[in-house]
């Protein structure tokens, strides 16, 4: 039977190549809901066909859609053509059912497309439709058997019927299983689609909000905005004011931009659109346009957008063009000036030519200087790399090299004694044409006259260009110099560590040598290098002596050194350290654990903690005091110090350190602690007795004041009593504190203010507000500040508030300004002090305040505004 009879035509989904995937999902959902309860013959086929002009392009199923969604791709932007699969094979309409079923079984497909001879798509044949036709065929066979019962054997019919029924039942069961699986897959797909729809709704809401924000942005946008299709059709336009548009908006939308503007402008836009379509990059168009009789310049910026649209931003650049025109005019004027300037430059060129000749001469000198500098650098590098035993040979070689370069006949290095009373020749060199030594030790003393030594002491160069002109060098041995044919002479100071240690003498024989300033500077550098290398020689000699002394000191003193290898946990112990502990050389092993066994058990944890903290970098140094067991069983106190040594890769490898016997110091320290504790007790007792004595004086003043009837005199006694009480409170704080050098000022001022309020019985009439930082002051400074606060607060209580009420406030501010600088401010909201009265300082209290401020080298200022405010700034003296 032909396959065309099995092609279902009702429930096949066909889509085009560009159909969006989301639209395909909606179509599947409608078909699935619509065909849920239809019988198997008309059930929905899970196969979507991609067809264009009756031609089958490809196939895909709901399982392919699920795979796309699960892959986290943006499936809303995918179309059917991107996920379709090309058919395994196509059936023509002359295929029979048996051949079709064999192909399905071979490729494992449940459906195959059917085309005609012209490759036009006819439909889909499925295993279900073949099974259905098989069932129909069996029914027809059954009817034939009934009609032909007499002609054919009953047994053959039954056998065929049973065979067909078994095959049919098997196919039906397989199809039911597949339908069940497909149904489950569709349910999962439906859930995913529902979730995707929810996401899409949320995205649409966000897009709506973004659109609203863009509309608000457009309202504030000064330029003209257009959205175009790729053919130039205007989709939308926006301008803050309609007058900015060439035509009204309703005449622009749906029109092509090439047709809206004049022809010369339209050509530019056409070119820009072509460029964007080709390169997908922005393009700028400038043009002129007559708007309402006003000739204006515009700049249009075209930018490719999504959905193959083009964004156009048009800006009025008329002002910019005017500026450019003005700039061009200025440029023309500048060219005229340049032409005039060119004439002047021609004249200058002549001067430049002469200058070039001069520069060539300078260049030759510069080349000489560069070579000289290279030579000096090479000598310096050679000095750095010299071993101690090579220094003398290196200095002689350097003298030879430098003298040959600067064409000098002889040179020598002379060194002063410590008091500069004597100078000796340490190194000397002579050229080949100088066949004998011309500078002897006896002649050096006459050469270095007082004038030469004075100049060298000021680190100045003694340069004698011509020996004949020795008028100012009266004390030089001119006869000696002339006899040896020396024409020019230069003496350079050799400096080390800011001190003159010798001189470098360079002499020219037979001709006069002319030295440039740069050459003299380089030669002076040579003198400094000689000073450094000679100092290095001296230091290394001193180091050898120092090492010998150190070895003797180690042997004689109570110090031993050790070195711990962090890789193998082995420790080197100085024999002297073992000797301090009473052990011989081989009685203590090199194992670090054995060394730790000698440490007192109570100190072992501290030693390990300090060592580990130092190795981990939490502490900058290893330094700890601990006890170690002597061979006789007693314990000695040691101060252990160590430094970490790293390899080239900055990996810790050793700790080198020393142990110093401090047992005697510990005994002295214990005695000092006992003595110090006794002195602390004695000092507390002294402060306590001073406080008691001041308290007695305050009490005597209070008793005396009670017997005085004169109010003014009584007030004087009360002021004196408050001053004494203020000083007594300082000593009270001191003997109650563990710190005797400084006092916490905030607690003290609080008690002092409370005492003053009680003294004047104004605790319910005046409020004192304190703004005091946590500051510690020395005793002398604290006493002066307490007396100043006592006087100024007392004045405010007595005179600032003639009418007492609950709004009377005195504010005391004490703050640190940094670098031992402090601010003390006392203010009230009273009636204010009389300025004339303030300047005259008529009262003892104000005189005392000014004198106290001078004692602490401070400054005081007073402001009368809504009350009286005193501001004192002072430094605490060391």
C-alpha positions in Angstrom: 0.0 0.0 0.0 1.4 3.5 -1.0 2.8 5.7 1.8 0.7 8.6 0.7 -2.3 6.9 2.4 -0.5 7.2 5.8 0.3 10.9 5.7 -1.6 12.8 8.4 -2.7 16.2 7.2 -4.7 17.8 10.1 -2.4 17.9 13.1 1.0 18.8 11.6 2.6 22.1 12.7 4.5 24.0 9.9 6.4 27.2 10.5 8.7 29.4 8.4 12.5 29.7 8.7 12.2 33.1 10.5 9.4 32.2 12.9 10.6 33.2 16.5 11.0 30.3 18.9 8.6 31.8 21.4 5.8 31.9 18.8 6.5 28.2 18.0 6.1 27.4 21.7 2.7 29.2 21.8 1.5 27.2 18.7 2.6 23.9 20.4 0.8 24.9 23.6 -2.5 25.6 21.6 -2.2 22.3 19.7 -1.4 20.3 22.9 -4.4 21.7 24.8 -6.7 21.4 21.8 -5.8 17.8 21.0 -5.5 16.3 24.5 -8.6 14.1 24.4 -8.7 13.3 20.7 -8.3 9.7 19.7 -5.0 8.3 18.7 -5.8 8.6 15.0 -6.1 12.4 15.1 -3.6 13.1 18.0 -1.0 15.9 17.8 2.2 15.0 16.1 5.3 16.1 18.1 7.2 17.2 15.0 7.5 20.8 13.7 8.2 21.3 10.0 10.2 24.3 8.7 8.7 25.0 5.2 9.4 27.8 2.8 7.4 28.0 -0.5 6.1 24.4 -0.1 9.7 23.1 0.3 10.8 21.3 3.4 13.9 22.9 5.0 14.2 21.0 8.3 12.5 19.4 11.3 12.6 19.8 15.1 10.7 18.5 18.1 9.6 19.9 21.5 12.7 18.0 23.0 14.9 20.3 20.9 13.2 23.4 22.4 13.7 22.1 25.9 17.4 21.6 25.2 17.7 25.3 24.0 15.9 26.6 27.1 18.1 24.4 29.4 21.3 25.8 27.8 20.7 29.3 29.3 20.7 30.9 25.8 18.5 33.9 25.1 15.8 31.7 23.5 13.5 34.6 22.9 15.8 35.9 20.2 16.2 32.5 18.5 14.1 31.6 15.4 13.0 28.2 14.0 15.8 28.0 11.4 18.5 28.1 14.0 17.4 24.9 15.8 16.0 22.8 13.0 17.6 19.5 12.0 17.9 18.4 8.4 15.8 15.3 7.6 17.6 11.9 7.8 15.8 11.0 4.6 12.7 11.9 2.6 10.0 9.5 1.3 8.4 9.9 -2.0 4.7 9.3 -2.5 5.3 6.0 -4.2 6.9 4.4 -1.1 5.0 1.5 0.5 4.3 1.2 4.2 6.8 -1.7 4.7 9.7 0.3 3.3 8.8 3.3 5.4 8.6 1.2 8.6 12.0 -0.3 7.8 13.6 3.2 7.4 12.0 4.3 10.7 13.5 1.3 12.5 16.9 1.8 10.9 17.2 5.5 11.9 15.2 5.2 15.2 12.7 7.9 14.1 9.0 7.9 14.8 8.3 10.1 11.8 9.5 10.8 8.3 8.7 13.6 5.8 6.9 12.8 2.5 7.6 14.8 -0.7 6.4 14.4 -4.3 8.4 14.2 -7.5 8.7 18.0 -7.5 10.2 18.0 -3.9 7.0 19.7 -2.6 6.2 18.9 1.0 3.2 16.6 1.3 3.2 15.8 5.0 4.6 13.5 7.8 4.1 9.8 8.2 4.4 8.5 11.7 4.7 5.0 13.2 1.3 5.7 14.8 -0.3 6.3 11.4 1.3 3.1 10.0 0.0 1.2 13.0 -3.4 2.7 12.4 -3.4 1.6 8.8 -2.2 -1.8 9.8 -5.2 -2.0 12.0 -7.5 -1.0 9.2 -5.8 -3.5 7.0 -6.4 -6.2 9.5 -10.0 -5.3 9.8 -10.3 -5.5 6.0 -8.5 -8.9 6.0 -11.0 -10.1 8.7 -13.9 -9.1 6.5 -12.3 -10.8 3.5 -11.9 -13.9 5.6 -15.5 -13.9 6.5 -16.5 -13.4 2.8 -14.1 -16.0 1.6 -14.5 -18.5 4.4 -15.5 -21.2 2.0 -12.7 -20.5 -0.4 -9.7 -20.4 2.1 -8.8 -22.5 5.0 -9.9 -21.3 8.4 -6.5 -22.1 10.0 -4.5 -19.9 7.6 -6.8 -17.0 8.4 -6.6 -17.4 12.1 -2.8 -17.7 11.9 -2.6 -14.5 9.9 -5.0 -12.8 12.2 -3.1 -13.8 15.4 0.2 -12.7 13.9 -1.2 -9.4 12.8 -2.9 -8.9 16.2 0.4 -9.6 18.1 2.3 -7.2 15.9 -0.5 -4.6 16.3 -0.7 -5.0 20.1 3.1 -4.7 20.3 3.1 -1.6 18.2 0.2 -0.1 20.2 2.0 -0.7 23.5 5.2 0.9 22.2 3.3 3.9 20.8 1.4 4.3 24.1 4.7 4.3 26.0 6.2 6.8 23.6 3.0 9.0 23.8 3.2 8.9 27.6 6.9 10.0 27.5 6.0 12.7 25.0 3.2 13.9 27.2 5.5 14.1 30.2 8.1 16.0 28.1 5.4 18.4 26.9 4.3 19.0 30.5 7.8 19.8 31.5 8.1 22.1 28.4 4.9 23.8 29.4 6.2 24.5 32.9 9.4 25.9 31.5 7.4 28.0 29.1 5.2 29.3 31.9 8.3 30.3 33.9 9.7 32.0 30.8 6.4 33.8 30.3 6.7 35.1 33.9 10.2 36.3 33.2 9.1 37.9 30.0 6.3 39.8 31.9 8.9 41.0 34.4 11.2 42.1 31.6 8.3 43.9 29.9 7.6 45.8 33.2 11.2 46.7 33.5 11.2 47.8 29.8 8.1 49.9 30.4 9.9 51.7 33.3 13.0 52.2 31.1 10.8 53.6 28.3 9.3 56.0 30.9 12.8 57.1 32.0 13.8 57.5 28.3 10.8 59.7 27.7 11.8 61.9 30.6 15.3 62.0 29.3 14.0 63.1 25.9 12.1 66.0 27.5 15.5 67.3 28.8 17.4 66.4 25.6 18.4 69.6 23.8 19.1 67.9 20.4 16.8 66.5 17.8 16.4 62.7 18.0 15.3 60.5 15.0 15.0 56.7 14.7 15.2 55.3 11.1 14.9 52.1 9.3 17.8 51.0 7.2 16.1 52.4 4.1 15.9 55.8 5.7 12.2 55.7 6.8 11.6 57.8 9.9 10.0 55.7 12.6 10.0 58.3 15.4 11.2 61.8 16.1 11.7 64.0 19.1 12.6 67.6 19.8 12.3 69.6 23.0 10.6 72.4 20.9 8.9 72.0 17.6 10.7 75.0 16.2 13.9 73.0 16.2 12.4 70.7 13.5 12.7 71.4 9.8 9.1 70.1 9.4 6.3 69.3 11.9 6.5 65.8 13.5 3.5 64.5 11.6 5.1 65.4 8.3 8.3 63.6 9.2 7.2 60.2 10.6 6.8 57.4 8.0 8.7 59.6 5.5 12.2 58.8 4.1 14.8 61.2 5.4 16.2 61.4 1.9 12.9 62.8 0.7 12.3 65.2 3.6 15.5 67.3 3.3 16.7 69.2 0.2 18.6 67.3 -2.4 22.1 68.3 -1.4 21.4 67.2 2.2 19.5 64.1 1.2 22.6 62.9 -0.7 24.7 63.1 2.5 22.1 61.2 4.5 21.9 58.5 1.8 25.7 58.1 1.8 25.7 57.9 5.6 22.9 55.2 5.7 24.8 53.2 3.1 28.0 53.4 5.2 26.2 52.3 8.3 24.6 49.3 6.6 28.0 48.3 5.2 30.3 48.8 8.2 27.9 49.0 11.2 29.8 52.0 12.5 28.8 55.6 13.3 28.8 58.4 10.7 28.7 62.2 11.0 27.0 64.5 8.5 27.3 68.3 8.6 25.0 70.5 6.6 23.5 74.0 6.3 19.7 74.7 6.4 17.4 77.7 6.2 14.9 77.5 9.1 12.4 80.3 9.4 14.7 82.7 7.4 17.7 81.9 9.7 20.7 80.2 8.0 21.9 77.6 10.5 24.6 74.8 10.6 23.8 71.3 11.9 25.7 68.2 12.8 23.9 64.8 12.4 25.5 61.8 14.1 24.1 58.4 12.8 24.6 55.4 15.0 23.5 51.8 14.3 20.9 50.4 16.8 19.2 47.2 17.5 16.6 45.6 15.2 18.6 47.0 12.2 17.5 50.6 13.1 19.6 53.8 12.9 19.6 56.4 15.6 20.1 60.0 14.4 21.1 62.8 16.8 21.0 66.3 15.2 22.7 69.2 17.0 22.7 72.9 16.1 26.4 73.9 15.6 25.9 77.4 14.3 27.7 79.0 17.2 30.6 76.5 16.7 30.8 77.3 13.0 31.0 81.0 13.8 33.8 80.3 16.2 35.6 78.3 13.6 35.2 81.1 11.1 36.6 83.5 13.6 39.5 81.1 14.2 40.2 80.9 10.5 40.4 84.7 10.3 42.8 84.7 13.2 44.8 82.0 11.4 45.0 84.2 8.2 46.3 87.1 10.4 48.7 84.7 12.0 50.1 83.7 8.6 50.8 87.3 7.8 52.6 87.7 11.0 54.5 84.4 10.3 55.7 85.8 7.0 56.9 88.9 8.8 58.5 86.7 11.4 60.2 84.7 8.7 62.2 87.7 7.6 63.3 88.2 11.1 64.3 84.5 11.3 66.5 84.8 8.2 68.4 87.4 10.1 68.5 85.2 13.1 69.7 82.3 10.9 72.9 84.2 10.1 73.5 84.6 13.8 72.7 80.9 14.3 75.2 79.9 11.7 77.9 81.6 13.7 76.6 80.0 16.8 76.8 76.5 15.1 80.5 77.0 14.6 80.8 77.9 18.3 78.7 74.8 19.2 81.0 72.5 17.2 83.8 73.7 19.3 81.7 73.2 22.4 80.7 69.7 21.1 84.4 68.7 20.9 84.9 69.8 24.4 81.7 67.9 25.4 83.0 64.7 23.7 86.2 65.1 25.7 84.2 65.6 28.8 82.0 62.5 28.1 85.1 60.4 27.6 86.5 61.9 30.8 83.3 61.0 32.6 83.4 57.4 31.3 86.9 57.1 32.5 86.0 58.4 35.9 83.1 56.0 36.1 85.3 53.1 35.0 87.8 54.0 37.8 84.9 54.3 40.3 83.6 50.9 39.3 87.0 49.4 39.5 87.5 50.8 43.0 84.2 49.3 44.1 85.2 45.8 42.9 88.7 45.9 44.4 89.6 43.3 47.0 91.4 44.7 50.1 94.7 43.4 49.0 94.3 45.0 45.5 93.6 48.6 46.6 97.3 49.8 46.4 97.7 48.3 42.9 94.3 49.7 41.8 95.2 53.3 42.9 98.6 53.2 41.0 96.8 51.8 37.9 94.2 54.6 38.1 96.9 57.3 38.4 98.5 55.9 35.2 95.2 55.7 33.3 94.0 59.2 34.2 97.4 60.8 33.6 97.7 59.3 30.1 94.2 60.4 29.2 94.7 64.1 30.3 98.4 64.1 29.0 100.0 64.7 32.4 103.7 63.8 32.9 103.8 63.0 36.6 101.4 62.6 39.5 101.4 61.6 43.2 99.0 61.0 46.1 100.1 62.7 49.3 98.4 62.0 52.7 98.3 64.3 55.7 99.0 63.4 59.2 96.1 63.7 61.7 97.1 67.3 62.7 98.1 68.2 59.1 101.6 69.0 60.3 103.2 66.4 58.0 102.5 65.1 54.5 103.9 62.0 52.9 103.9 60.6 49.4 101.8 57.4 49.4 101.5 56.7 45.6 103.3 58.2 42.5 103.5 57.8 38.7 105.7 59.3 36.0 105.5 59.1 32.2 108.1 57.5 30.0 109.7 60.8 29.0 110.3 61.6 32.6 113.3 59.5 33.2 113.8 60.3 36.9 111.7 61.1 40.0 111.2 64.8 40.0 109.1 65.1 43.2 110.9 64.0 46.4 109.6 63.8 49.9 111.8 66.7 50.9 110.3 68.8 48.2 106.7 68.0 49.2 106.9 69.9 52.4 108.0 73.1 50.6 105.4 72.6 47.9 102.5 72.4 50.4 102.8 75.9 51.7 100.4 77.5 54.2 98.5 79.1 51.2 98.1 75.7 49.5 97.0 73.9 52.7 94.5 76.7 53.5 92.9 76.4 50.0 92.8 72.6 50.3 91.2 72.8 53.8 88.4 74.8 52.1 88.1 72.0 49.6 89.3 74.3 46.8 91.6 73.3 43.9 95.0 75.0 43.6 95.5 75.5 39.9 98.7 77.1 38.6 98.4 77.6 34.9 101.8 79.1 34.5 104.6 78.6 37.0 106.1 82.0 36.1 103.1 83.8 37.6 103.8 82.8 41.2 103.5 86.2 42.7 100.7 85.3 45.1 102.4 82.0 46.0 105.4 83.6 47.7 106.1 80.8 50.0 106.3 78.2 47.2 109.7 76.7 46.2 109.9 78.4 42.8 113.5 77.5 42.2 112.7 73.8 42.6 109.8 73.9 40.2 111.7 75.8 37.5 114.6 73.5 37.7 112.5 70.5 37.0 110.8 72.2 33.9 107.4 72.1 35.5 105.2 74.5 33.5 101.7 73.8 35.0 100.6 72.4 38.3 97.3 71.4 39.8 96.7 70.3 43.4 93.4 68.6 44.2 92.0 67.9 47.7 91.4 64.3 48.7 88.3 64.3 50.9 86.7 61.6 53.0 83.7 62.0 55.2 83.9 65.8 55.0 87.5 65.9 56.1 90.7 66.7 54.2 93.0 63.6 54.3 95.5 64.4 51.5 96.0 65.8 48.0 96.5 64.7 44.4 99.3 66.5 42.7 99.4 66.6 38.8 102.3 68.3 37.0 102.9 69.1 33.3 106.5 69.3 32.1 107.6 71.2 29.1 104.3 72.9 28.2 101.5 74.8 30.0 98.3 72.9 30.6 94.9 74.7 30.2 92.1 73.2 32.3 88.4 73.8 31.7 86.0 74.2 34.6 84.3 70.8 33.7 87.7 69.0 33.7 88.5 70.5 37.1 85.1 69.2 38.5 85.8 65.7 37.2 89.3 65.8 38.6 87.8 66.9 41.9 85.5 63.8 41.7 88.6 61.7 41.2 90.0 63.2 44.4 86.8 62.2 46.3 87.0 58.7 44.9 90.6 58.4 46.0 89.4 59.6 49.4 86.7 56.9 49.5 89.0 54.1 48.5 91.6 55.2 51.0 88.9 55.4 53.6 87.8 51.9 52.7 91.3 50.7 53.1 91.5 52.3 56.5 88.1 50.9 57.5 89.1 47.4 56.4 92.3 47.6 58.3 90.4 48.9 61.3 87.8 46.0 60.8 90.6 43.4 61.0 91.8 45.0 64.3 88.1 45.3 65.5 87.5 41.6 64.8 90.6 40.7 66.7 89.4 42.9 69.6 85.9 41.4 69.4 87.3 37.9 69.6 89.2 39.0 72.7 86.1 40.7 74.2 83.9 37.6 73.6 86.4 35.4 75.3 86.8 37.8 78.2 83.1 38.9 78.6 79.9 37.1 79.4 78.5 36.9 75.9 78.1 33.9 73.6 76.8 33.6 70.1 74.7 30.9 68.4 73.3 30.1 65.0 70.1 28.0 64.4 69.6 26.2 61.1 65.9 26.3 60.3 66.1 23.5 57.8 67.7 20.7 59.8 67.0 22.1 63.3 70.7 22.1 64.2 72.3 24.9 66.3 75.8 26.1 66.5 76.8 27.2 70.0 79.8 29.4 70.7 82.3 27.6 72.9 82.4 30.7 75.1 78.6 30.3 75.7 79.1 26.7 76.7 81.9 27.8 79.0 79.6 30.4 80.7 77.2 27.5 81.5 80.1 25.4 82.8 80.2 22.9 79.9 83.1 21.8 77.8 83.1 21.9 74.0 81.6 18.5 73.4 79.3 18.2 76.4 76.4 20.0 74.7 75.2 18.6 71.3 74.2 20.7 68.3 70.6 19.5 68.4 68.2 22.4 69.1 65.9 20.2 71.3 68.9 19.5 73.6 69.6 23.2 73.9 66.0 23.9 74.8 66.3 21.3 77.7 68.8 23.7 79.3 66.2 26.5 79.5 64.2 26.8 82.8 60.9 25.0 82.5 59.0 28.1 83.5 60.7 30.2 80.7 60.5 27.5 77.9 57.0 28.4 76.7 57.9 32.1 76.6 61.0 31.4 74.5 59.1 29.2 72.0 56.3 31.9 71.8 58.8 34.7 71.1 60.7 32.6 68.6 57.6 31.5 66.7 56.1 35.1 66.7 59.4 36.4 65.2 59.5 33.7 62.5 55.8 34.3 61.6 56.4 38.1 61.3 54.1 39.2 64.1 57.1 40.7 65.9 59.9 42.7 64.4 62.7 41.3 66.5 63.6 38.3 68.7 64.6 39.5 72.1 63.7 37.6 75.3 65.1 37.2 78.8 65.2 33.7 80.3 67.1 31.4 82.6 69.4 28.5 81.7 70.7 25.7 83.8 74.4 25.8 84.8 76.3 22.5 85.0 76.3 22.8 88.8 72.4 22.9 88.8 72.0 26.6 89.4 70.2 28.9 86.9 71.7 32.0 85.1 69.7 34.8 83.5 70.4 35.5 79.9 69.3 38.2 77.4 68.8 36.4 74.1 68.7 38.3 70.8 68.5 37.0 67.2 68.2 38.2 63.6 66.6 36.2 60.7 68.9 35.5 57.7 67.3 34.7 54.3 68.6 33.1 51.2 68.6 34.6 47.7 65.0 33.6 47.3 64.0 35.4 50.5 63.4 32.1 52.3 64.3 32.1 56.0 67.2 29.7 56.5 69.1 30.8 59.7 68.7 32.8 62.9 71.9 34.2 64.2 71.9 35.6 67.7 73.7 36.0 71.0 73.1 35.2 74.7 74.4 37.8 77.3 74.7 36.8 80.9 72.6 39.3 82.8 72.4 37.5 86.2 74.3 40.4 87.9 72.0 42.9 86.3 68.9 40.9 87.4 70.1 41.0 91.0 70.6 44.8 90.7 67.2 45.2 89.0 65.4 43.3 91.9 67.1 45.6 94.4 66.0 48.7 92.3 62.4 47.5 92.1 62.3 47.2 95.9 63.9 50.6 96.3 61.5 52.1 93.7 58.5 50.7 95.5 59.6 52.2 98.7 60.1 55.6 97.0 56.6 55.4 95.5 55.1 54.9 98.9 57.2 57.8 100.2 56.1 60.1 97.3 52.4 59.2 98.0 52.9 60.1 101.6 54.5 63.4 100.7 51.6 64.3 98.4 49.1 63.3 101.1 50.8 65.4 103.7 51.0 68.4 101.3 47.3 68.0 100.6 46.6 67.8 104.3 48.7 71.0 105.0 46.9 72.9 102.2 43.6 71.6 103.6 44.6 73.0 107.1 45.4 76.4 105.5 42.0 76.4 103.7 40.3 75.5 107.0 42.1 78.3 108.8 41.1 80.8 106.1 37.5 79.7 106.3 37.5 80.1 110.2 39.1 83.5 109.9 36.6 84.6 107.3 33.7 83.7 109.6 35.0 86.3 112.1 35.3 89.1 109.5 32.2 91.3 109.2 33.4 93.2 106.1 31.9 91.5 103.1 34.7 92.6 100.7 37.5 91.2 103.0 35.4 88.0 103.5 35.3 87.5 99.8 39.0 88.0 99.5 39.5 85.2 102.2 37.0 83.0 100.3 38.9 83.5 97.0 42.2 82.6 98.7 40.5 79.6 100.3 39.4 78.4 96.8 42.9 78.9 95.4 44.4 76.8 98.1 41.7 74.2 97.8 42.4 74.0 94.0 46.0 73.2 94.7 45.2 70.7 97.4 42.9 68.8 95.0 45.9 68.4 92.7 47.9 66.6 95.4 44.9 64.6 96.4 44.6 63.3 92.9 48.3 62.5 92.8 48.5 60.4 95.9 45.3 58.5 94.8 46.8 57.8 91.3 49.4 55.4 90.2 50.9 58.0 87.9 52.9 60.8 89.7 54.2 62.7 86.7 50.8 63.6 85.1 47.2 64.1 86.2 44.0 63.3 84.3 42.6 66.8 83.9 38.9 66.0 83.1 38.1 64.4 86.5 40.0 67.1 88.3 38.1 70.0 86.6 34.8 68.3 87.3 35.6 68.2 91.0 37.0 71.7 91.0 33.8 73.1 89.3 31.5 71.3 91.7 33.5 72.6 94.7 33.3 76.3 93.4 29.5 76.0 92.9 29.2 74.6 96.5 31.5 77.3 97.8 29.3 80.1 96.4 26.1 78.2 97.2 24.9 78.5 93.6 24.4 74.9 92.8 20.7 75.4 92.0 21.2 78.9 90.3 24.1 78.3 87.9 24.8 75.3 85.8 28.4 74.4 84.7 28.7 72.6 81.3 32.0 70.7 80.8 33.4 69.8 77.4 36.8 68.3 78.3 38.8 65.7 76.4 40.7 62.9 78.1 44.0 64.8 78.6 46.9 64.2 81.0 49.0 67.2 82.1 52.1 67.6 84.2 51.9 68.7 87.8 53.1 72.3 87.3 50.9 72.8 84.3 47.9 71.3 86.1 48.3 73.6 89.1 48.5 76.7 86.8 45.4 75.6 84.8 43.5 74.9 88.1 44.2 78.4 89.4 43.2 80.0 86.1 39.9 78.0 86.1 39.3 78.9 89.7 39.7 82.7 89.1 37.7 82.9 85.9 34.8 80.6 87.1 34.7 82.5 90.5 34.5 85.8 88.6 31.6 84.5 86.4 29.7 83.2 89.5 30.2 86.5 91.4 29.7 89.1 88.7 28.1 87.6 85.5 24.6 86.8 86.9 23.1 89.7 88.9 19.7 88.0 88.5 19.9 84.3 89.1 17.6 82.0 87.0 17.8 78.5 85.6 19.3 79.7 82.3 22.6 80.8 83.8 25.3 78.7 82.3 29.1 78.6 82.6 30.9 76.5 79.9 34.4 75.1 80.4 36.1 73.7 77.2 39.5 71.9 77.4 40.8 70.3 74.2 44.1 69.2 72.7 45.2 70.9 69.4 48.1 68.5 68.7 51.9 68.8 69.2 51.5 69.5 73.0 49.3 72.5 72.2 46.1 72.9 74.2 43.0 75.1 74.3 41.2 76.3 77.5 38.0 78.2 77.0 35.8 79.5 79.8 32.6 81.4 78.9 29.3 82.4 80.4 26.0 83.9 79.1 25.9 86.6 81.7 25.9 90.4 81.4 29.5 90.6 80.1 32.6 92.2 81.6 33.4 95.9 81.1 36.2 96.3 78.4 37.9 99.2 80.2 37.8 97.3 83.4 39.3 94.3 81.6 42.2 96.2 80.0 43.2 97.8 83.4 43.2 94.4 85.2 42.2 96.2 88.4 41.5 93.0 90.4 44.0 90.6 91.9 42.2 87.7 90.2 42.6 89.1 86.6 46.3 90.0 87.3 46.8 86.5 88.6 45.2 85.0 85.5 47.5 87.0 83.1 50.6 86.2 85.2 49.7 82.5 85.2 49.2 82.5 81.4 52.6 84.1 80.9 54.2 81.4 83.1 53.0 78.7 80.7 54.0 80.9 77.7 50.4 81.0 76.5 48.2 83.6 74.9 44.8 84.8 76.3 42.0 86.6 74.5 38.6 87.9 75.7 35.4 88.3 73.8 32.3 90.1 75.2 29.4 88.9 73.1 26.2 87.4 74.7 28.3 87.1 77.9 32.1 86.8 78.5 34.4 84.3 76.9 38.1 83.8 77.8 40.2 81.7 75.4 43.7 80.5 76.4 46.1 78.7 74.0 49.3 77.3 75.5 52.0 74.7 74.9 53.0 72.3 77.7 56.7 72.8 78.2 59.0 69.8 78.2 
